Structures are given as C-alpha cells and as structure tokens.
Amino acid sequence: MNPGNGFADFAKKFNQFGNQLGNNFKRVFNEGPAAPRPVSSSDDVLGLAAEAFREATIEGNDGGELATYVNEKLVCEAGVDYDSRPMLVFSACRLLNPDVVDYDRLLNLILFRLEDFVESDYTIVLFAANARYKPTVKWMYTAYRRLGRKYKKNLKALYIVHPSKWVQILMTAMNAVLSPKFARKVQWIDTLSELAQFVPIDQINIPPEVYQFNATKEAEIKIPSHTGPSSRFFGVPLEQLMGMHGELGLPPPVADAVDYLYTHALSVQDLFRRSPPSTTLQKVRNQYEAEGHISVTYAVWGEHVAAAILKTWCRELPQPIIPAHYYELIRQMPDPELQPEQSAAYVRDVVLPALSDPPCVALLLAALFGLLRAISDHSGGNNMTSGRLATAWAPNFVRSSQPD
C-alpha cells in the first residue's frame, strides 16, 4: 500500500471516530471599474442562515469538487510544529484560474477550512512562489480583512516562504495600517533550509513547483538536527522506558501529566488546544532530564503545560504509537456515524489487539484513552468533544515520511 495515502485516510478516520479543528488602501482597492468575474455561486446563497450558507457554499454548483480541492490540495494539514501546534500549509502555486473559479466562494471555503483549527493555537506555512494564477490585490485585502480576531488570535506564526518583493511590500503596508500586532507573527523565509529551522519540513507535502523555485535560491536543502544530547525520557523507545510488557510502569512524563490532569483539569476549557510558551516547556523538559529528578510538580506549571508535555512526549517517540503499517487496518474501520456499534466493536476487537504489540503499547493507550474519555465526558464544560480531542491528538499518534 501507499503509506502516504494511508496516513491521510487514517487522519480522516481518526477524526470520524472521535465524534463518536488603512483608509488609503481602501481607496486604491475600491476605485476603478469593477473587473468582470464569473457568475458567483455565492450570489445564490445570500440571506441564508449561517449553517445553510456553509452547506450551500461547500456544495456549490460542482457537487463539492472545489471544497475537496481546497481541503486536500490548497490548504493541507501537516502534523504539528516543534511546539506541538497544528500546522496548515497554503500553496499559492495551486491557486486555480480566477476566470473559471469563483474566488468569492474560494475565500469562503478557505475560511471554512481554517475554522477547524482557529480555536486552538496553530501555525501556517505559506508557499508564495511559482503561482500561475495570482489573486487581485483587492481580493487579498478582502481576505485579510475577513481574517477576523478569531483567526488571528491563536495563529502563533505565519511563515511566508519565497515571497516576492510585491508581496512583502503589500503585507507590510496592510499590517502597518490594519494590525501591527499581527505583523509580529509574520516571518519572511527565503529558502527551504531556513524554513527547516522553524518547522519539521519532512512532514510537509511540498509541491514540485516550490522545490523548483527553491533550487534557484540554494543548491541543497539543509535540515538541522533537533536530536540534541541524549535524553532520559523524550525521544526514547517505549520498550526501553516501560519494558516490553510494561513491567516498568508509565514513564514519569506520562504518569505525572495523566495524574495531574485527571485530578485538576477535567473541566479546564480547551485542554490540549493551547500551546504554552516554548521557554516554559523547555524548563519542564530540563527538570525531567536533570539527574536526580524523577517527577515534576505540575501545580507549579498549570494544566496546559501538563497537557502540552504529554503530547510532546508522545509525538517524540522514535516509533509512533500507531505505526504506518497499521493505517490500512484503520482505513477498513466501519463509518462511526453510519455504524457506531460495528465501528466500536472493530476498534475493540481488531485495532486495539493489533496495536498491543509490544504489550507495553496497550498499557500506554489504556492510560491515554482513559484520560481522553474522562475529558470528553466533561465536554459540556470544557468544550473538548471527542472530535476536538481527536483533532488535537491525531498528529501525536501517527507520523509518516510521505505526507500525502
């Protein structure tokens, strides 16, 4: 099988089962004759309620083909960054012909895609080079203005890779006039080697057009090592920490976090969706790595730090908790929405026994899913439904060297 495709399908299945993420510019943008545009499917849905508008926009006049393209090609998930924040990748080279595609609808579909992530901290990587079709300045301005507070608040970093001088000038000007605070989140990246210093680019499905442009900037892509010195707990094989049969118990980063979250955090809003400062997480990691230290007192650091450390520890396991060769098994799971009982039985009788090799994995999963179940049981107060927990946790359970 193609492990890349399995990874993408698994992510969808995992989320399914969880339910069981200046005034002077105005003058420039608004003056002049209106450019002709194709008949807008958005015109047909004006005045509808928000949910009906969303459904009609997604369906459009093409049976949802454009929505599928946006979700799978234009704005893609790429796991998590080095701070455990979900990464979204926008590739300008995959923009479609504005003479054929309704860009009003396209903008709405992009915003719908972002809505799955904006309630938690997230990162965006924008590949700006080799775009065959370029949106108008007015469309870019409109898009920028539509990115309201809920989109900008939790966006922690926007990496714009291979920007043209015009894009830099336009973004700098709009930031200065509209949102100086947002400007501090924007980082201009000249090469893929530079991008690799900030995010794990091996998780990103980088389009060929981006590689081609990057070749004009550098002869070789250099990926820095993030392994650092030998670790006691992070990045260490599970069997070494727990013993093949789990006889050594849960590792301290897991035991401490699970115990604290069970006791103090079941009702905490948006647990696992907030990323504490990197400096704070590093201090906690240093405590675990210090000789003579076995556990950390999370009462000092708080619930979101405990949650972030738990996700980080899982993500950095050398072998992901759910390896790539099990993706096909996950893909065969019955649809939880159509067959909830059969789906649950399949997970219990087929998936979990398969994952329990070595047996220590079963003990780890029991601890993690027990905690996640307890949190979802309090979703009325903490806002963390099973679906939202699935979105937050999927990148920490799975990993693939073929992001497609």
The 8 nearest C-alpha neighbors of each residue, nearest first, counted from 0:
[[1, 2, 5, 327, 4, 3, 324, 326],
 [0, 2, 3, 4, 5, 401, 6, 403],
 [3, 1, 5, 4, 0, 6, 323, 401],
 [4, 2, 401, 403, 6, 5, 1, 402],
 [3, 5, 7, 6, 2, 1, 403, 8],
 [6, 4, 2, 8, 326, 3, 7, 9],
 [5, 7, 9, 3, 4, 8, 2, 10],
 [8, 6, 4, 10, 9, 5, 403, 11],
 [9, 7, 5, 11, 10, 6, 4, 12],
 [8, 10, 12, 6, 11, 7, 326, 330],
 [11, 9, 13, 7, 8, 12, 6, 14],
 [12, 10, 8, 14, 9, 13, 15, 7],
 [13, 11, 15, 9, 14, 10, 16, 8],
 [14, 12, 10, 16, 15, 11, 9, 17],
 [13, 15, 17, 389, 11, 12, 16, 386],
 [16, 14, 12, 17, 13, 18, 11, 335],
 [17, 15, 19, 18, 13, 14, 335, 12],
 [18, 16, 386, 385, 19, 14, 389, 15],
 [19, 17, 386, 385, 16, 15, 14, 384],
 [18, 17, 16, 335, 385, 15, 339, 336],
 [115, 116, 390, 387, 114, 117, 118, 119],
 [22, 176, 23, 24, 177, 25, 173, 175],
 [21, 23, 25, 24, 26, 176, 27, 177],
 [24, 22, 21, 26, 25, 27, 28, 176],
 [23, 25, 27, 26, 22, 21, 28, 173],
 [26, 24, 22, 28, 23, 27, 29, 21],
 [25, 27, 24, 29, 23, 28, 30, 22],
 [28, 26, 24, 25, 29, 30, 23, 31],
 [27, 29, 25, 137, 26, 30, 24, 136],
 [28, 30, 26, 27, 25, 31, 137, 24],
 [31, 29, 27, 26, 28, 32, 25, 33],
 [30, 32, 33, 29, 27, 28, 34, 26],
 [33, 31, 34, 30, 29, 35, 28, 27],
 [34, 32, 35, 31, 30, 29, 36, 28],
 [33, 35, 32, 36, 31, 135, 37, 137],
 [36, 34, 33, 37, 98, 32, 38, 97],
 [35, 37, 34, 38, 98, 101, 97, 39],
 [38, 36, 39, 101, 98, 99, 35, 100],
 [37, 39, 36, 40, 101, 42, 41, 100],
 [40, 38, 41, 42, 101, 37, 103, 104],
 [39, 41, 42, 43, 59, 38, 60, 104],
 [42, 40, 39, 43, 44, 104, 56, 45],
 [43, 41, 40, 39, 44, 45, 38, 46],
 [44, 42, 41, 40, 45, 39, 55, 46],
 [43, 45, 41, 42, 47, 52, 46, 55],
 [46, 44, 47, 42, 43, 41, 52, 48],
 [45, 47, 44, 48, 52, 49, 43, 42],
 [46, 48, 52, 45, 44, 51, 49, 50],
 [47, 49, 51, 50, 52, 46, 53, 45],
 [48, 50, 52, 51, 53, 47, 54, 46],
 [51, 49, 53, 52, 48, 54, 47, 55],
 [50, 52, 54, 48, 53, 49, 47, 55],
 [53, 51, 49, 55, 50, 47, 54, 48],
 [54, 52, 50, 56, 51, 55, 57, 49],
 [53, 55, 51, 57, 56, 52, 58, 50],
 [54, 56, 58, 52, 57, 53, 59, 51],
 [57, 55, 59, 53, 54, 58, 52, 104],
 [56, 58, 54, 63, 55, 66, 59, 53],
 [57, 59, 63, 62, 55, 56, 54, 60],
 [60, 58, 56, 61, 57, 55, 63, 40],
 [59, 61, 62, 58, 40, 63, 56, 64],
 [62, 60, 63, 59, 64, 58, 65, 57],
 [61, 63, 58, 64, 60, 59, 57, 65],
 [62, 64, 58, 66, 57, 61, 65, 59],
 [65, 63, 67, 66, 61, 62, 68, 58],
 [64, 66, 68, 67, 63, 69, 61, 105],
 [65, 67, 69, 63, 68, 64, 57, 108],
 [68, 66, 64, 70, 65, 69, 71, 63],
 [67, 69, 65, 71, 72, 66, 70, 64],
 [68, 70, 73, 66, 67, 72, 71, 74],
 [71, 69, 67, 68, 74, 72, 75, 66],
 [70, 72, 68, 69, 75, 67, 73, 74],
 [73, 71, 68, 69, 74, 70, 75, 93],
 [72, 74, 69, 89, 90, 93, 75, 71],
 [75, 73, 89, 88, 70, 69, 72, 87],
 [76, 74, 88, 87, 71, 72, 70, 73],
 [75, 77, 87, 86, 78, 88, 74, 85],
 [78, 76, 86, 203, 202, 87, 75, 79],
 [77, 79, 394, 85, 86, 76, 202, 80],
 [80, 78, 85, 84, 83, 86, 394, 77],
 [81, 79, 198, 83, 82, 84, 86, 199],
 [80, 82, 83, 198, 79, 199, 84, 197],
 [81, 83, 80, 84, 277, 274, 79, 311],
 [84, 82, 79, 80, 81, 311, 85, 310],
 [83, 85, 121, 79, 80, 82, 120, 86],
 [86, 84, 79, 121, 78, 122, 80, 83],
 [87, 85, 122, 79, 77, 123, 78, 76],
 [86, 88, 76, 123, 75, 77, 124, 122],
 [87, 89, 124, 75, 74, 123, 125, 76],
 [88, 90, 74, 125, 73, 126, 124, 91],
 [91, 89, 126, 92, 93, 73, 125, 88],
 [92, 90, 130, 93, 127, 94, 126, 89],
 [93, 91, 130, 90, 129, 94, 131, 128],
 [92, 94, 91, 90, 73, 95, 130, 72],
 [93, 95, 91, 92, 132, 130, 96, 73],
 [96, 94, 97, 93, 132, 100, 99, 131],
 [95, 97, 98, 99, 132, 100, 94, 131],
 [98, 96, 100, 99, 95, 102, 101, 132],
 [99, 97, 96, 100, 37, 36, 101, 95],
 [98, 100, 97, 96, 37, 101, 95, 36],
 [99, 101, 97, 102, 98, 96, 95, 37],
 [100, 102, 104, 103, 39, 37, 105, 97],
 [103, 101, 105, 104, 100, 106, 97, 138],
 [104, 102, 106, 105, 101, 107, 41, 39],
 [103, 105, 107, 102, 106, 101, 41, 108],
 [106, 104, 102, 108, 103, 107, 109, 101],
 [105, 107, 109, 103, 104, 108, 102, 110],
 [106, 108, 104, 110, 105, 109, 111, 103],
 [109, 107, 111, 105, 110, 106, 112, 66],
 [110, 108, 112, 106, 111, 107, 105, 113],
 [109, 111, 113, 107, 112, 108, 114, 106],
 [112, 110, 108, 114, 109, 113, 107, 115],
 [111, 113, 109, 110, 114, 115, 108, 70],
 [112, 114, 110, 115, 111, 116, 117, 109],
 [115, 113, 111, 116, 117, 112, 110, 20],
 [20, 114, 116, 113, 112, 117, 111, 118],
 [20, 117, 115, 114, 113, 118, 119, 121],
 [118, 116, 114, 150, 119, 113, 153, 115],
 [117, 119, 116, 153, 120, 20, 149, 114],
 [120, 118, 272, 117, 273, 153, 116, 121],
 [121, 119, 153, 273, 154, 84, 274, 272],
 [120, 122, 85, 84, 154, 155, 86, 153],
 [121, 123, 86, 156, 155, 154, 157, 85],
 [124, 122, 87, 157, 86, 88, 158, 125],
 [123, 125, 88, 158, 157, 159, 89, 87],
 [126, 124, 89, 159, 88, 127, 160, 90],
 [127, 125, 90, 160, 128, 91, 159, 89],
 [126, 128, 91, 162, 161, 160, 125, 90],
 [129, 127, 161, 130, 126, 209, 162, 92],
 [130, 128, 92, 131, 208, 212, 209, 127],
 [129, 131, 92, 91, 132, 128, 133, 127],
 [132, 130, 129, 92, 133, 94, 93, 95],
 [131, 133, 130, 96, 94, 95, 134, 97],
 [132, 134, 130, 135, 131, 94, 91, 97],
 [135, 133, 138, 136, 139, 132, 97, 137],
 [134, 136, 138, 137, 139, 133, 140, 97],
 [135, 137, 139, 138, 140, 134, 28, 169],
 [136, 138, 140, 28, 135, 139, 141, 29],
 [139, 137, 141, 135, 140, 136, 142, 134],
 [140, 138, 142, 136, 141, 137, 143, 135],
 [139, 141, 143, 137, 138, 142, 136, 144],
 [140, 142, 138, 144, 143, 139, 145, 137],
 [143, 141, 139, 145, 140, 144, 138, 146],
 [142, 144, 140, 146, 141, 145, 139, 147],
 [143, 145, 141, 146, 142, 140, 147, 177],
 [146, 144, 142, 147, 143, 141, 110, 140],
 [145, 147, 143, 144, 150, 142, 151, 148],
 [148, 146, 145, 150, 149, 151, 144, 143],
 [147, 149, 151, 150, 152, 146, 153, 145],
 [148, 150, 152, 147, 151, 117, 153, 118],
 [151, 149, 117, 148, 146, 147, 152, 153],
 [152, 150, 148, 154, 149, 153, 147, 146],
 [151, 153, 149, 148, 154, 150, 155, 117],
 [154, 152, 120, 151, 155, 119, 117, 121],
 [155, 153, 121, 151, 152, 156, 122, 120],
 [154, 156, 122, 153, 121, 184, 120, 157],
 [155, 157, 184, 122, 154, 185, 158, 123],
 [158, 156, 185, 123, 184, 124, 122, 186],
 [157, 159, 124, 186, 125, 185, 187, 160],
 [160, 158, 125, 187, 188, 124, 126, 186],
 [159, 161, 188, 126, 162, 127, 189, 125],
 [160, 162, 189, 128, 127, 188, 126, 190],
 [163, 161, 127, 160, 166, 159, 167, 128],
 [162, 164, 166, 165, 167, 161, 128, 127],
 [163, 165, 167, 166, 168, 162, 169, 161],
 [164, 166, 168, 163, 167, 169, 162, 170],
 [165, 167, 169, 163, 164, 168, 170, 162],
 [168, 166, 164, 170, 165, 169, 171, 163],
 [167, 169, 165, 171, 166, 170, 172, 164],
 [170, 168, 166, 172, 171, 167, 165, 173],
 [171, 169, 173, 167, 172, 168, 174, 166],
 [170, 172, 174, 168, 169, 173, 167, 175],
 [171, 173, 175, 169, 170, 174, 168, 176],
 [174, 172, 170, 176, 175, 171, 177, 169],
 [175, 173, 178, 171, 179, 177, 182, 172],
 [174, 176, 179, 172, 173, 177, 178, 171],
 [175, 177, 21, 173, 174, 178, 172, 179],
 [176, 178, 174, 173, 175, 21, 179, 144],
 [177, 179, 174, 181, 180, 175, 176, 182],
 [178, 180, 182, 175, 174, 181, 177, 183],
 [181, 179, 178, 182, 183, 184, 174, 175],
 [180, 182, 178, 183, 179, 184, 174, 151],
 [183, 181, 179, 184, 180, 174, 185, 178],
 [182, 184, 181, 185, 180, 179, 186, 156],
 [183, 185, 156, 182, 181, 157, 155, 186],
 [186, 184, 157, 182, 183, 158, 156, 187],
 [187, 185, 158, 157, 159, 188, 184, 156],
 [186, 188, 159, 158, 160, 185, 189, 162],
 [187, 189, 160, 159, 190, 161, 194, 186],
 [188, 190, 161, 160, 187, 193, 191, 162],
 [191, 189, 193, 192, 188, 213, 194, 216],
 [190, 192, 194, 193, 195, 220, 213, 189],
 [193, 191, 221, 220, 195, 190, 194, 222],
 [192, 194, 190, 191, 195, 196, 188, 189],
 [195, 193, 191, 196, 192, 197, 188, 198],
 [196, 194, 192, 198, 193, 197, 200, 222],
 [195, 197, 194, 193, 198, 223, 192, 222],
 [196, 198, 195, 194, 199, 193, 81, 80],
 [197, 199, 80, 195, 200, 196, 81, 194],
 [200, 198, 201, 195, 202, 80, 81, 197],
 [199, 201, 203, 202, 195, 198, 194, 191],
 [200, 202, 199, 203, 400, 204, 402, 401],
 [203, 201, 200, 77, 402, 199, 78, 400],
 [204, 202, 200, 77, 201, 205, 402, 199],
 [203, 205, 402, 403, 206, 202, 401, 77],
 [204, 206, 203, 207, 209, 210, 200, 208],
 [205, 207, 208, 209, 204, 210, 90, 92],
 [208, 206, 210, 209, 211, 205, 212, 204],
 [209, 207, 211, 206, 210, 129, 212, 92],
 [210, 208, 212, 211, 207, 206, 213, 128],
 [211, 209, 213, 207, 208, 212, 214, 206],
 [212, 210, 208, 214, 209, 213, 207, 215],
 [213, 211, 209, 214, 210, 215, 208, 128],
 [212, 214, 210, 216, 215, 211, 209, 190],
 [215, 213, 211, 216, 212, 217, 218, 210],
 [214, 216, 213, 212, 217, 211, 218, 210],
 [217, 215, 213, 214, 190, 218, 212, 189],
 [218, 216, 214, 219, 215, 213, 220, 190],
 [217, 219, 214, 220, 216, 215, 213, 221],
 [218, 220, 217, 221, 214, 192, 213, 216],
 [221, 219, 192, 191, 222, 218, 217, 190],
 [220, 222, 192, 219, 223, 195, 191, 193],
 [221, 223, 195, 192, 220, 224, 196, 200],
 [224, 222, 221, 225, 196, 195, 192, 226],
 [223, 225, 226, 222, 227, 196, 221, 195],
 [226, 224, 227, 223, 196, 222, 228, 81],
 [225, 227, 224, 228, 229, 234, 230, 223],
 [228, 226, 225, 229, 224, 230, 234, 223],
 [229, 227, 230, 226, 225, 231, 288, 234],
 [228, 230, 227, 231, 226, 234, 235, 233],
 [231, 229, 232, 233, 228, 288, 234, 235],
 [232, 230, 288, 233, 229, 235, 287, 234],
 [231, 233, 230, 235, 234, 288, 250, 240],
 [234, 232, 235, 312, 230, 315, 231, 316],
 [233, 235, 316, 315, 317, 232, 236, 230],
 [234, 236, 233, 232, 316, 237, 317, 230],
 [237, 235, 239, 238, 317, 316, 234, 240],
 [236, 238, 240, 239, 241, 235, 316, 242],
 [239, 237, 242, 243, 241, 240, 236, 359],
 [238, 240, 237, 236, 242, 241, 235, 243],
 [239, 241, 237, 238, 242, 250, 236, 247],
 [242, 240, 247, 245, 238, 248, 239, 237],
 [241, 243, 238, 245, 244, 246, 247, 239],
 [242, 244, 238, 245, 359, 357, 358, 241],
 [245, 243, 359, 358, 242, 246, 357, 241],
 [246, 244, 359, 241, 242, 247, 248, 243],
 [245, 247, 244, 242, 248, 241, 243, 359],
 [248, 246, 241, 245, 242, 249, 240, 250],
 [249, 247, 241, 245, 246, 250, 242, 240],
 [248, 250, 254, 241, 253, 251, 247, 363],
 [249, 251, 253, 252, 254, 240, 248, 241],
 [250, 252, 254, 253, 255, 294, 249, 293],
 [253, 251, 255, 250, 254, 256, 309, 312],
 [254, 252, 256, 251, 250, 255, 257, 309],
 [253, 255, 251, 257, 249, 256, 252, 258],
 [256, 254, 258, 252, 253, 251, 257, 259],
 [255, 257, 305, 259, 253, 258, 254, 260],
 [258, 256, 260, 254, 259, 255, 253, 261],
 [257, 259, 261, 255, 256, 260, 254, 262],
 [260, 258, 262, 256, 261, 257, 263, 255],
 [261, 259, 264, 257, 263, 262, 258, 256],
 [262, 260, 258, 259, 263, 257, 265, 264],
 [261, 263, 259, 260, 258, 264, 265, 257],
 [264, 262, 260, 259, 261, 265, 302, 266],
 [263, 265, 260, 267, 266, 302, 261, 262],
 [264, 266, 374, 267, 261, 263, 377, 260],
 [265, 267, 381, 264, 380, 377, 268, 374],
 [268, 266, 264, 381, 265, 270, 269, 380],
 [269, 267, 381, 270, 382, 266, 380, 383],
 [270, 268, 272, 382, 383, 381, 271, 267],
 [269, 271, 272, 268, 267, 303, 273, 306],
 [272, 270, 306, 273, 269, 391, 307, 303],
 [273, 271, 119, 269, 270, 120, 391, 274],
 [272, 274, 120, 119, 271, 303, 275, 270],
 [273, 275, 120, 307, 276, 84, 272, 82],
 [274, 276, 304, 277, 273, 303, 279, 280],
 [277, 275, 279, 278, 274, 280, 82, 281],
 [276, 278, 280, 279, 281, 275, 82, 274],
 [277, 279, 281, 276, 280, 282, 275, 283],
 [280, 278, 282, 276, 281, 277, 283, 275],
 [281, 279, 277, 283, 282, 278, 284, 276],
 [280, 282, 284, 278, 279, 283, 285, 277],
 [281, 283, 285, 279, 280, 284, 278, 286],
 [284, 282, 286, 280, 285, 281, 279, 287],
 [285, 283, 281, 287, 286, 282, 280, 288],
 [284, 286, 288, 282, 283, 287, 289, 281],
 [287, 285, 283, 289, 284, 288, 282, 292],
 [288, 286, 284, 285, 289, 292, 293, 294],
 [287, 289, 285, 286, 231, 284, 290, 230],
 [290, 288, 286, 292, 287, 285, 291, 293],
 [291, 289, 292, 288, 287, 293, 286, 231],
 [290, 292, 289, 293, 288, 287, 286, 294],
 [293, 291, 290, 289, 287, 294, 286, 288],
 [292, 294, 287, 291, 251, 295, 290, 289],
 [295, 293, 251, 292, 287, 255, 296, 252],
 [294, 296, 297, 255, 287, 286, 293, 283],
 [297, 295, 298, 299, 294, 300, 255, 259],
 [298, 296, 300, 299, 301, 295, 305, 259],
 [297, 299, 296, 301, 300, 302, 259, 295],
 [300, 298, 297, 301, 296, 295, 302, 304],
 [301, 299, 297, 298, 304, 302, 305, 296],
 [302, 300, 298, 297, 304, 303, 299, 305],
 [301, 303, 305, 304, 264, 306, 260, 300],
 [304, 302, 306, 305, 301, 307, 270, 273],
 [303, 305, 307, 306, 302, 301, 300, 275],
 [304, 306, 256, 302, 308, 303, 307, 309],
 [307, 305, 303, 309, 304, 308, 271, 302],
 [306, 308, 304, 310, 309, 305, 311, 303],
 [307, 309, 311, 305, 310, 306, 312, 304],
 [310, 308, 306, 312, 307, 311, 253, 256],
 [311, 309, 307, 313, 308, 312, 314, 395],
 [312, 310, 308, 314, 313, 309, 307, 315],
 [311, 313, 309, 315, 310, 314, 233, 308],
 [314, 312, 310, 311, 315, 316, 395, 309],
 [313, 315, 395, 311, 312, 316, 310, 396],
 [316, 314, 234, 312, 313, 317, 311, 233],
 [315, 317, 234, 318, 313, 314, 319, 235],
 [318, 316, 234, 236, 315, 319, 235, 237],
 [317, 319, 316, 320, 322, 236, 237, 321],
 [320, 318, 321, 322, 397, 316, 396, 398],
 [319, 321, 396, 322, 318, 397, 360, 313],
 [320, 322, 319, 397, 396, 323, 325, 354],
 [323, 321, 319, 324, 325, 320, 397, 318],
 [322, 324, 325, 326, 2, 399, 321, 6],
 [325, 323, 322, 326, 327, 2, 328, 321],
 [324, 326, 328, 323, 327, 322, 329, 321],
 [327, 325, 329, 5, 328, 323, 324, 9],
 [328, 326, 330, 329, 325, 5, 331, 324],
 [327, 329, 325, 326, 331, 330, 350, 332],
 [330, 328, 326, 327, 331, 332, 9, 325],
 [329, 331, 327, 332, 328, 9, 326, 8],
 [332, 330, 329, 328, 333, 327, 326, 334],
 [331, 333, 329, 330, 342, 334, 345, 328],
 [334, 332, 342, 335, 338, 331, 341, 345],
 [333, 335, 337, 336, 338, 342, 332, 339],
 [336, 334, 339, 338, 342, 337, 16, 333],
 [335, 337, 334, 339, 338, 19, 15, 18],
 [336, 338, 334, 335, 339, 333, 342, 340],
 [337, 339, 335, 341, 334, 340, 336, 342],
 [340, 338, 335, 342, 341, 336, 343, 337],
 [341, 339, 343, 342, 338, 344, 335, 345],
 [342, 340, 344, 338, 343, 339, 345, 333],
 [343, 341, 333, 339, 345, 335, 340, 344],
 [342, 344, 340, 346, 345, 341, 339, 347],
 [343, 345, 347, 341, 342, 346, 348, 340],
 [346, 344, 342, 349, 348, 343, 347, 341],
 [345, 347, 350, 343, 344, 349, 348, 351],
 [348, 346, 344, 345, 351, 349, 343, 350],
 [347, 349, 345, 346, 344, 350, 352, 351],
 [350, 348, 345, 346, 352, 351, 347, 353],
 [351, 349, 346, 353, 352, 354, 347, 348],
 [350, 352, 354, 353, 347, 349, 346, 355],
 [353, 351, 355, 354, 350, 349, 348, 347],
 [354, 352, 350, 351, 355, 349, 356, 325],
 [353, 355, 351, 352, 356, 350, 360, 361],
 [356, 354, 361, 358, 352, 360, 353, 357],
 [357, 355, 358, 354, 353, 360, 359, 361],
 [356, 358, 355, 359, 360, 243, 244, 238],
 [359, 357, 355, 244, 356, 360, 361, 243],
 [358, 360, 245, 244, 362, 361, 357, 243],
 [361, 359, 363, 358, 355, 362, 357, 364],
 [360, 362, 355, 364, 359, 358, 363, 365],
 [363, 361, 365, 359, 360, 364, 366, 245],
 [362, 364, 360, 366, 365, 361, 367, 359],
 [365, 363, 367, 361, 366, 362, 368, 360],
 [364, 366, 362, 363, 368, 367, 369, 361],
 [365, 367, 369, 363, 364, 368, 370, 362],
 [368, 366, 364, 370, 369, 365, 363, 371],
 [369, 367, 371, 370, 365, 366, 364, 372],
 [368, 370, 372, 366, 367, 371, 365, 373],
 [369, 371, 373, 367, 368, 372, 374, 366],
 [372, 370, 368, 374, 373, 369, 375, 367],
 [371, 373, 375, 369, 374, 370, 368, 376],
 [374, 372, 376, 370, 371, 375, 369, 377],
 [373, 375, 371, 265, 377, 376, 372, 370],
 [376, 374, 378, 384, 372, 377, 385, 373],
 [375, 377, 373, 374, 378, 372, 379, 384],
 [378, 376, 375, 374, 379, 380, 266, 381],
 [379, 377, 382, 383, 375, 381, 384, 380],
 [380, 378, 377, 382, 381, 376, 383, 384],
 [379, 381, 378, 382, 377, 266, 268, 267],
 [380, 382, 268, 266, 378, 267, 383, 269],
 [383, 381, 378, 380, 269, 268, 379, 384],
 [384, 382, 378, 381, 387, 375, 269, 388],
 [383, 385, 375, 378, 387, 386, 382, 388],
 [384, 386, 17, 388, 18, 375, 387, 389],
 [387, 385, 17, 18, 389, 384, 388, 14],
 [388, 386, 390, 384, 389, 385, 383, 391],
 [387, 389, 385, 391, 386, 390, 392, 383],
 [388, 390, 386, 17, 392, 14, 387, 391],
 [391, 389, 387, 388, 392, 393, 20, 14],
 [390, 392, 388, 389, 393, 387, 271, 272],
 [391, 393, 389, 395, 390, 394, 388, 396],
 [392, 394, 396, 395, 389, 390, 391, 397],
 [395, 393, 78, 397, 396, 392, 79, 398],
 [396, 394, 314, 392, 393, 397, 313, 310],
 [397, 395, 320, 393, 394, 321, 319, 392],
 [398, 396, 321, 394, 319, 395, 393, 322],
 [397, 399, 319, 394, 396, 400, 323, 322],
 [400, 398, 401, 402, 323, 6, 3, 397],
 [399, 401, 402, 202, 201, 398, 3, 2],
 [400, 402, 3, 399, 403, 2, 202, 204],
 [403, 401, 204, 3, 202, 203, 399, 400],
 [402, 3, 4, 401, 204, 7, 6, 5]]
